[in-house]
């Protein structure tokens, strides 16, 4: 991970959230996967949320890392990417909603859990 912190690990009412900020690329992909593994709970019912709202750029290595994590964690792995976010158009063009579960906000991504103060 480059200096400045591209990943921010948050905890919203017991739900781990990894927020990607700025530009994230191949140099960061391994750190991203390590951050997700560290944030993941052994409880296989708890969501693991990746918030891409403030992501300005990512390359194919990051997208591949997200897809690998979705395969690893299954239905509990959620992506937050509002329709107004910079990267949403790219994800839509690539039809990534078929490989990743994409929600518009943290509340939707967390499923039945209620997130306060997102």
Protein Blocks (a to p, Z undefined) as FASTA:
>chain_A
ZZhijaccddeehiacdddehjadfklmmmmmmmmmmmpcfblkbccdddfklpcbdcfk
lmmmmmmmmmmnmmmlccdddfkbmklmmmmmnopmmmpccdfbfklmnomaccehZZ
